[in-house]
Amino acid sequence: MDSVPLWVQIVALVALTATSAFFSISETALMALNRHRVKHLARRGSRLAQTTLWLLDRTDRMLSLILIANTLINALATALVTSVAISAFGNNQEVLTIATAVVAFLLIVFAEITPKVIGATYPERIALPASFVIKPLIFISRPLLWFVNLFVRGLLRLLRIRTGNDARDQRISPEELRSMVLEGGNFIPVKHKSILLNLFDLERVTVEDVMTPRSQIETLNLSLPVDEIKHELTTCYHNKLLVHDGEINQIAGILHVRKAMALLNQVDELTVEHFRELLTSPYFIPPETDLFTQLQYFQENQERLAVIVDEYGEVQGLVTLDDIIEEMVGEFTTSTPGATRADQFGWDARGECLLEGSVSLRDINKRLGLNLPIDGPKTVNGLLLETLQEIPDASVSVKITNCVIEIVQVQEQVIKMVKLYRPA
């Protein structure tokens, strides 16, 4: 080394440090890379992304190349600094110790920590271009890598560690996908994010959570006189009506109002039997059916409306295809006049909210940001009755999950109006 000028040795040391830094930054960037993002870019035709995916599918070879290269480069850098120190100061043990410490410090700072931090911060910007350099090096050093990996695979087999597709399986669970959507930030518009999150909840929410309860169903009673039936048809708010004989549990079928209105203009002497001929068979479902399953049932059976019945065959409510769609994308249809909707209540300036006892607890939690329990009763009325274990009087207050609920009006064993107070 005496014949080699000092400046050449310094340049060689800088080059070795830079090369070591390149391998360090590439290793961290490739490991920190979002594989789903890279797969997306590869499907769009990016050659850099395709090369990067090729490397990620051969992690053992890639890591072997980077670690072997880094080890050899660091050893060469240490030997070079030691040679320079011996040439300049002789075989002095103290000088050699200081030189070793200096080169170790330089490698740690400039070839390890700093490049790795940068690689973890900008993985995509660094990994994709670096893959074009690393891939040819893998082909060039294939014999060396094969020899080294021969011992590595033997050791892994001895330790019973599997390195096949199971270890590299990048499939994500619904909960992980949900977290990705939540962390999407500005990449996903707020409305799109809301729809995606609602889709994940379809298997958790049952038809009982979104149904129109029995007391609010608009029905047609065939036991009434024909004149009253005609009046109800001309003043109804829906295009399909649940039809029953006398008591609501005696369901006769579903009537399409448009067909019935056409019948009013065609027949002079109408009878109940004319309306019976227009009825279609009702579609019954249990209240525990989740929305995703029910959506599939609607599609398979080509239905848009289902009657929810309990284990005794009594009608509990009604659910439509629109109810499920609104659960995904938000409300977009008009309600029956007088019905309480989720977007018709909110906290006032005093932190109070007055609403009907029939309002869904899920709507309250969404609209008011509360955490009222929804695993039992579905309405405020049901929650209060379950909590109090009796029919309460007005002006009774209950505190549930830090929210004070005051009973304002009780009518016919039903809590009609309540007032909620915003938690502190």
QUIRA-V958794 format. One line per field, one symbol per residue. phi: phi as a letter, one per 40 degrees, with the letter a starting at -180 (. if undefined). Layout:
BEGIN
phi = ???
END
This chain:
BEGIN
phi = .cccdcccccccccccccccccccccccccccccccccccccccgccccccccdcccbccccccdcccccccccccccccccccccccbgccccccccccccccccccccbbcdcccccccbccccccccccccdccccccddccccccccccccccccfbcbccccbcbcbcdccccccccccfccbddcccccccccccccccccccbcccdcbccbbccccccccccccccbcbbcbbcbabgccccccibbccccccccccbbcbcbccccccccbccbbaccccccccccccdcccfbbabccbcccgccbibbbccccccccbgcabcccdgccbccbaaccccgbabaccccccccccccbgcbccbcbdbbcdcccccccgaccccgcbbbbfgbcbbccabafgbccbbbbbccc
END
